[in-house]
Each structure stands twice: as C-alpha cells, then as structure tokens.
Amino acid sequence: HARSERGRVSTGNRLAIAPDAESEVAGVLRLLMLRAWLVAGRDDAAISAIRRNLETIRAVLTRLGWVLVVERDMVRLAKTPPARLDDWAAEGPSPLTCSWVFLLAAAAESLPPQVSIGQFVEAAKAAAAEAVVPVTGDRTERRAITRAVRALVDRGVVEETDGQIDTYLDDDDAPVLLTIFHTRLLHLVVNYDPTTDPVTNPAAWLASVSREPDHNRRMRRRLVDDTCVHAVDLDDAEADWLSRRVRADDGAPLAAAFGLVVERRAEGAAFVVPDDAFRWPYELGDVPYPTMGIVPHVATLLSDVVAADGGTAGSPGPGWRGLPRTLVLTALTDLAAEHATGSGGWPAERAADPPGLLMDVERLLTGAGLL
C-alpha cells in the first residue's frame, strides 16, 4: 500500500487519459506524493514529464484541492497535511530540527546568494534570539541544525555548492559553501491563512492549514495520502462516501489516475500499488509495508499472535483485535529465543533486546495505520 495516486482529464463525470500518457502521468503523480519539491539539475526528467502533461496532472490535483506550482527551475506541490498527523510526526524530523528549518529560512532571506555554513548558522542564531528560541550549542542542537540544512537542500531551497554539510557537526568554520535560492523561500509555507496569527494562536492557524469542509475531497485526500483508511475513523458523510463512491464514480477513477487499484473491505479501503508500478520499497512512501528486514518480519509474527490470542473488547471497530502489551512482549521474547539461532536467524543484538524491537514494530505498524 502507498501514499500515492495517478493522473486525469475531466470529461463530464469521467476521467480520461491518452493511453500513451497514462504510465508517465501516473509515475509523475506518485513521485509528487513522495517528493513535493522537484528542482532543475536534479529532477529534470520528472519536470519535463510534468510540463508535457501539465493540464492532466493539474486536473487530478484540483480534485484534491491541491495546487501545483510550476516555475522555470522548480515544481512545488502545495498540499494539505495528511490525516493522522501525530503518527506521521513520529517518523518525521524532530521538533528541534523543524524549528531550525524555519530559523535558517528566516535568516536566508537577508543573506547573499552564496554563504558559508558558518555564516548561515550564525544568522539563524540571530533569528533565534529575536524569536526568543534558546540556543545551547550542544551536540543535539548541532545535529538538528545539520539535518535542517539538509532538509532545505532536499527541497532545493539551498544547494550544497562545495564541501559536505555534515562536517559542521565538528567544526563551526567547516569549509562548506552553500547557495541560497531566495525565490524558493516563498514556497516553504503553503496554504497560509492571513486571517489567523500563527504567533498568537498557533493551534487555530495549524487547523486552518489542513481544514477541508468538503467530505468528498477529504476522503480523496485520505486514500491518496495514507496507507489505508479505516471506516471507524470516519464521520457519517465520509462513511457514506466510502460505501457508495469509493469503487464507483469518484474513488476508482482517482485511483486509476495514479496507477493504483481500489481495495475495499469491511474495515475500510486502500489504494493499492500494483507490483509492476514500483521497483524499490522507498518508492511507496515513508512507511512502506511489507518490506525486507527483521522489523517487518517480527511485525507479521506478532500480528499473527494478536490475531490468534487477542480479543475484541474495547476495540475501535470490526476487524480489530487487542492484546495487553505485556503479553505481546512475552510472546516476542519467546519468538526471539526461537529465531535467534541457526542460519537466517535474527541478529543476536536484536534478539537480545525484545523491548527495543517491540518499539520498532510499534513504530512501523502505527505509521502504516495498523496499530
């Protein structure tokens, strides 16, 4: 399953795409769901594909209420945040890293196009003082600053012109030259609501960023963004849409536009990526499942344990089963002893730490919307 979609042109209530463009449109739309920033020099092939199919792609995104910004050297998908924000945040950058992203952005506005990383960070520290954000200078903060610069590089707002950003971890005067693209700073914050002050009322401002009163659009977004949508999480209007339209005139054509297929069960629905539509797990999003490795393997084994031994008391709805965490940990300890020996067994250090392994399993299943 993936946080993804595919392309469309409106013809009345139907979606239509020229057969020779289907694959290209679907691939680009799925890419935009994974990477909202495409920049010249790094993503030239994808940008060219978008320009060739711009009308079709924009028609699909319009159904979701999202805007595609296309400039000479940049493409930016301006979308709303996904549902289950807390779950996604657990897999995302730390709050400290996020703070430094915007302190660096504030500093970048008044800096010249090319600066050393030391100059960049000092200007951001001045912005921190103005915003009354404490600066510690410790290793944790330096790591957060380094990751924040990397996040701006990933978005094409900053370019690593010479040297390596990570060297700043150990050296304030690391020989790193950065190039700042000032016009791209304008696109860091999307869906900005000028009627609500993010300083005096941050909760209301954040709510305005993701607010969508139309339930049809909310459901389209949820199916595109998330691994799966559970019926128990929906209000009456959303549940009615899921019942009547997910496989009919609205959901299925949208899934098809992204090269996906609707899977509907009693518990909910998902847009599923066909095996031939991707090559690597990372192409499925931040939380692909299943995938290779010990954590997905353990997650599958523990899911079988909960399905066999768990109960339905207090569950959020049909299809859910629960087991006390202490019993899950006991089962995992037994599984570790069973799988820690022999060829293909679990790594010794992982098998010796069931609590740590369980935390990783919880993170995976929660991110995938399954816990």
C-alpha positions as CSV (number, residue, x, y, z in Angstrom):
1,H,0.0,0.0,0.0
2,A,1.2,3.5,-0.6
3,R,0.6,7.2,0.0
4,S,0.2,7.7,-3.8
5,E,-2.2,8.4,-6.8
6,R,-2.5,8.9,-10.6
7,G,-3.4,11.4,-13.4
8,R,-6.7,12.6,-15.1
9,V,-8.6,14.8,-17.5
10,S,-12.2,15.8,-16.8
11,T,-14.8,14.7,-19.3
12,G,-18.0,15.3,-17.5
13,N,-18.0,12.9,-14.5
14,R,-15.4,10.6,-16.0
15,L,-11.6,10.6,-16.1
16,A,-9.8,10.1,-19.3
17,I,-6.1,10.0,-20.2
18,A,-4.5,9.3,-23.5
19,P,-3.2,5.7,-23.4
20,D,0.4,6.7,-24.3
21,A,0.5,9.2,-21.4
22,E,-1.1,7.0,-18.7
23,S,2.1,5.5,-17.4
24,E,4.0,8.8,-17.5
25,V,1.3,10.7,-15.7
26,A,0.8,8.0,-13.1
27,G,4.5,7.8,-12.4
28,V,4.9,11.6,-12.0
29,L,1.9,11.9,-9.7
30,R,3.2,9.2,-7.5
31,L,6.6,10.9,-7.4
32,L,5.0,14.2,-6.4
33,M,3.4,12.4,-3.4
34,L,6.8,11.3,-2.3
35,R,8.7,14.5,-3.2
36,A,6.7,17.7,-3.2
37,W,9.8,19.6,-4.5
38,L,11.3,19.0,-7.9
39,V,14.3,21.2,-8.9
40,A,16.2,21.7,-12.1
41,G,19.5,19.8,-12.3
42,R,18.3,17.0,-10.1
43,D,14.8,16.2,-11.3
44,D,15.0,17.3,-15.0
45,A,13.3,14.2,-16.4
46,A,10.3,14.4,-14.0
47,I,10.0,18.2,-14.6
48,S,9.9,17.6,-18.3
49,A,7.2,14.9,-17.9
50,I,5.1,17.3,-15.8
51,R,5.4,20.0,-18.5
52,R,4.3,17.5,-21.2
53,N,1.2,16.5,-19.1
54,L,0.6,19.7,-17.1
55,E,-3.1,20.0,-17.9
56,T,-3.9,16.4,-17.0
57,I,-1.8,16.5,-13.8
58,R,-3.4,19.7,-12.6
59,A,-6.9,18.3,-13.3
60,V,-6.1,15.4,-10.9
61,L,-4.7,17.6,-8.2
62,T,-7.6,20.0,-8.5
63,R,-9.9,17.2,-7.4
64,L,-7.9,17.0,-4.2
65,G,-7.8,20.8,-3.7
66,W,-4.0,20.9,-4.2
67,V,-2.0,23.4,-6.2
68,L,0.9,22.6,-8.4
69,V,3.4,25.5,-8.7
70,V,5.5,25.2,-11.9
71,E,8.3,27.7,-12.4
72,R,11.3,27.8,-14.7
73,D,13.6,25.8,-12.5
74,M,11.2,24.3,-9.9
75,V,8.0,22.4,-9.4
76,R,6.3,22.5,-6.0
77,L,3.2,20.5,-4.9
78,A,1.3,22.6,-2.4
79,K,-0.8,20.1,-0.5
80,T,-2.5,19.8,2.9
81,P,-1.0,17.7,5.7
82,P,-2.1,14.0,5.8
83,A,-4.5,12.6,8.4
84,R,-3.0,11.0,11.5
85,L,-0.6,13.9,11.9
86,D,0.8,12.6,15.2
87,D,1.6,9.2,13.7
88,W,3.4,10.8,10.7
89,A,5.3,13.2,13.0
90,A,6.7,10.2,14.9
91,E,8.5,9.2,11.8
92,G,9.5,12.7,10.8
93,P,12.1,15.2,11.8
94,S,12.4,16.2,15.5
95,P,10.7,19.4,16.7
96,L,14.1,20.9,17.2
97,T,15.1,20.1,13.6
98,C,11.8,21.7,12.3
99,S,12.5,24.8,14.4
100,W,15.9,25.2,12.8
101,V,14.5,24.7,9.3
102,F,12.5,27.9,9.7
103,L,15.1,29.8,11.7
104,L,17.5,29.1,8.8
105,A,14.8,30.1,6.3
106,A,14.3,33.4,8.2
107,A,18.0,34.1,8.2
108,A,18.4,33.1,4.5
109,E,16.0,35.9,3.4
110,S,18.6,38.6,4.1
111,L,21.8,36.7,3.2
112,P,23.6,36.9,-0.1
113,P,23.1,34.1,-2.6
114,Q,26.3,32.3,-1.5
115,V,27.4,31.9,2.1
116,S,29.5,29.6,4.2
117,I,27.7,27.2,6.5
118,G,29.1,29.1,9.5
119,Q,27.7,32.4,8.3
120,F,24.4,30.7,7.6
121,V,24.1,29.2,11.1
122,E,25.2,32.4,12.9
123,A,22.5,34.4,11.0
124,A,20.0,31.7,12.1
125,K,21.1,32.0,15.7
126,A,20.4,35.7,15.5
127,A,17.0,34.9,14.2
128,A,16.6,32.5,17.2
129,A,17.5,35.3,19.6
130,E,14.9,37.6,18.0
131,A,12.2,34.8,18.3
132,V,13.3,34.0,21.9
133,V,14.3,30.5,21.0
134,P,17.1,29.2,23.3
135,V,20.4,28.3,21.7
136,T,22.5,25.7,23.5
137,G,25.4,24.9,21.2
138,D,25.4,21.3,22.3
139,R,25.7,18.2,20.1
140,T,22.0,17.6,19.9
141,E,21.5,21.2,18.6
142,R,24.3,20.9,16.1
143,R,22.8,17.6,14.8
144,A,19.4,19.3,14.4
145,I,21.0,22.3,12.6
146,T,22.8,19.9,10.2
147,R,19.6,18.0,9.5
148,A,17.7,21.3,9.0
149,V,20.2,22.4,6.4
150,R,19.9,19.0,4.7
151,A,16.1,19.4,4.7
152,L,16.4,22.8,2.9
153,V,18.9,21.1,0.4
154,D,16.4,18.3,-0.2
155,R,13.8,20.9,-1.1
156,G,16.1,22.8,-3.4
157,V,15.9,26.0,-1.3
158,V,19.6,25.6,-0.5
159,E,22.3,23.9,-2.6
160,E,25.5,22.3,-1.3
161,T,27.9,24.0,-3.7
162,D,31.2,23.0,-2.1
163,G,32.1,20.7,0.9
164,Q,29.8,18.5,2.9
165,I,27.2,19.7,5.4
166,D,27.9,17.0,7.9
167,T,31.3,18.5,8.6
168,Y,29.6,21.3,10.6
169,L,28.9,18.8,13.4
170,D,32.5,19.1,14.5
171,D,33.6,22.4,13.1
172,D,31.9,25.9,13.3
173,D,34.1,27.0,10.4
174,A,33.7,23.9,8.2
175,P,34.7,24.7,4.6
176,V,31.2,24.3,3.2
177,L,29.8,26.8,0.6
178,L,26.0,27.0,0.2
179,T,23.9,28.6,-2.5
180,I,20.5,30.1,-1.4
181,F,17.7,30.3,-3.9
182,H,15.7,33.2,-2.4
183,T,12.6,32.9,-4.6
184,R,12.1,29.3,-3.5
185,L,11.8,30.5,0.2
186,L,8.4,31.8,-0.8
187,H,7.1,28.3,-1.2
188,L,8.2,26.8,2.1
189,V,4.9,27.6,3.8
190,V,1.8,26.6,1.8
191,N,-1.9,27.2,2.5
192,Y,-1.0,30.2,4.5
193,D,-4.1,31.8,6.2
194,P,-3.5,35.6,6.7
195,T,-6.7,35.8,8.8
196,T,-5.2,33.8,11.7
197,D,-2.0,34.7,13.5
198,P,0.4,31.7,13.9
199,V,2.1,33.5,16.8
200,T,-0.8,34.4,19.0
201,N,-3.0,31.4,18.1
202,P,-0.8,28.6,16.6
203,A,-3.4,25.9,17.1
204,A,-6.0,27.7,15.1
205,W,-3.5,28.6,12.4
206,L,-2.4,25.0,12.0
207,A,-6.0,23.8,11.9
208,S,-6.7,26.3,9.1
209,V,-3.8,24.9,7.1
210,S,-5.4,21.5,6.9
211,R,-9.1,22.4,7.1
212,E,-11.3,21.0,4.3
213,P,-15.1,21.3,4.7
214,D,-16.0,19.1,1.7
215,H,-16.2,15.4,2.8
216,N,-15.7,14.2,-0.8
217,R,-12.4,15.9,-1.0
218,R,-11.4,14.8,2.5
219,M,-11.9,11.2,1.5
220,R,-10.0,11.5,-1.7
221,R,-7.1,13.0,0.2
222,R,-7.1,10.3,2.9
223,L,-7.0,7.5,0.4
224,V,-4.2,9.2,-1.6
225,D,-2.1,10.1,1.5
226,D,-2.5,7.2,3.8
227,T,-1.7,3.5,3.7
228,C,-5.3,2.6,4.4
229,V,-8.5,4.3,5.6
230,H,-10.4,2.7,8.4
231,A,-14.2,3.0,8.5
232,V,-14.2,3.5,12.3
233,D,-12.3,6.8,11.8
234,L,-14.9,8.4,9.6
235,D,-17.9,10.7,10.2
236,D,-21.3,9.9,8.7
237,A,-20.7,11.8,5.5
238,E,-17.3,10.2,5.0
239,A,-18.6,6.7,5.7
240,D,-21.4,7.3,3.2
241,W,-18.8,8.3,0.5
242,L,-16.8,5.1,1.3
243,S,-19.9,3.0,1.0
244,R,-21.2,4.4,-2.3
245,R,-18.4,6.1,-4.2
246,V,-15.0,4.5,-3.4
247,R,-15.4,1.9,-6.1
248,A,-17.7,3.9,-8.3
249,D,-17.6,7.3,-10.0
250,D,-15.2,9.0,-7.6
251,G,-12.7,6.7,-5.9
252,A,-11.8,4.2,-8.6
253,P,-11.2,6.8,-11.3
254,L,-8.9,8.7,-8.9
255,A,-7.0,5.6,-8.0
256,A,-6.6,4.8,-11.7
257,A,-5.2,8.2,-12.4
258,F,-2.3,7.4,-10.0
259,G,-1.9,3.9,-11.4
260,L,-3.5,2.4,-8.3
261,V,-6.3,-0.1,-7.6
262,V,-9.0,0.2,-5.0
263,E,-9.2,-2.5,-2.4
264,R,-12.4,-2.4,-0.3
265,R,-13.0,-4.5,2.8
266,A,-15.5,-4.3,5.7
267,E,-12.9,-2.5,7.8
268,G,-12.2,0.2,5.3
269,A,-10.4,0.8,2.0
270,A,-7.0,1.4,0.4
271,F,-5.4,2.5,-2.8
272,V,-3.0,-0.4,-3.6
273,V,0.1,-0.1,-5.8
274,P,0.5,-2.9,-8.4
275,D,3.7,-4.8,-8.1
276,D,4.8,-3.7,-11.5
277,A,4.4,0.0,-10.6
278,F,7.4,0.3,-8.4
279,R,10.9,-1.1,-8.1
280,W,12.1,-0.2,-4.6
281,P,10.2,0.0,-1.2
282,Y,11.1,3.7,-0.8
283,E,9.0,4.5,-3.9
284,L,5.9,3.6,-1.8
285,G,6.3,6.4,0.7
286,D,7.8,6.9,4.1
287,V,6.2,3.8,5.6
288,P,6.2,1.0,3.1
289,Y,4.8,-2.3,4.3
290,P,5.6,-5.1,3.9
291,T,9.3,-4.8,3.2
292,M,12.5,-6.7,3.8
293,G,14.2,-6.8,7.2
294,I,13.7,-8.1,10.8
295,V,11.2,-5.5,11.9
296,P,8.5,-6.3,9.3
297,H,9.2,-10.0,9.9
298,V,8.6,-9.5,13.6
299,A,5.6,-7.3,13.0
300,T,4.0,-10.0,10.9
301,L,4.7,-12.7,13.5
302,L,3.3,-10.6,16.3
303,S,0.2,-9.7,14.2
304,D,-0.4,-13.4,14.0
305,V,-0.1,-13.8,17.8
306,V,-2.6,-10.9,18.4
307,A,-5.0,-12.3,15.8
308,A,-4.9,-15.8,17.5
309,D,-4.8,-14.8,21.2
310,G,-6.3,-11.3,21.2
311,G,-9.8,-10.1,22.0
312,T,-12.2,-7.5,20.7
313,A,-13.1,-5.8,24.0
314,G,-12.5,-2.1,23.7
315,S,-11.5,-2.3,20.0
316,P,-12.2,0.7,17.7
317,G,-14.4,-1.4,15.4
318,P,-14.8,-4.6,13.3
319,G,-11.6,-6.4,12.4
320,W,-9.5,-5.1,15.3
321,R,-8.1,-7.4,17.9
322,G,-6.1,-6.4,21.0
323,L,-3.7,-8.0,23.5
324,P,-2.1,-6.4,26.5
325,R,1.4,-5.0,25.8
326,T,2.9,-7.2,28.5
327,L,1.7,-10.4,26.8
328,V,2.9,-9.1,23.4
329,L,6.3,-8.5,24.9
330,T,6.3,-12.0,26.4
331,A,5.4,-13.5,23.0
332,L,8.2,-11.5,21.4
333,T,10.7,-12.7,23.9
334,D,9.7,-16.3,23.1
335,L,9.9,-15.6,19.4
336,A,13.4,-14.1,19.8
337,A,14.6,-17.2,21.6
338,E,13.2,-19.3,18.8
339,H,14.6,-17.3,15.9
340,A,18.0,-16.2,17.3
341,T,19.8,-19.4,16.3
342,G,20.6,-21.1,13.1
343,S,21.1,-19.9,9.5
344,G,18.9,-16.9,8.7
345,G,18.2,-16.2,12.4
346,W,17.6,-12.8,13.9
347,P,20.8,-10.7,14.7
348,A,22.0,-11.5,18.2
349,E,21.9,-7.9,19.4
350,R,18.3,-7.5,18.2
351,A,17.1,-10.8,19.7
352,A,18.6,-9.9,23.0
353,D,16.6,-6.7,23.2
354,P,12.9,-7.5,22.8
355,P,11.7,-4.2,24.3
356,G,13.7,-2.2,21.7
357,L,12.5,-4.5,18.9
358,L,8.9,-4.1,20.1
359,M,9.3,-0.3,19.9
360,D,10.4,-0.5,16.3
361,V,7.5,-2.8,15.5
362,E,5.1,-0.4,17.1
363,R,6.5,2.5,15.1
364,L,6.2,0.5,11.8
365,L,2.6,-0.6,12.5
366,T,1.5,2.8,13.8
367,G,2.9,4.5,10.7
368,A,1.1,2.1,8.4
369,G,-2.2,2.8,10.2
370,L,-2.4,-0.8,11.5
371,L,-1.9,-0.2,15.3
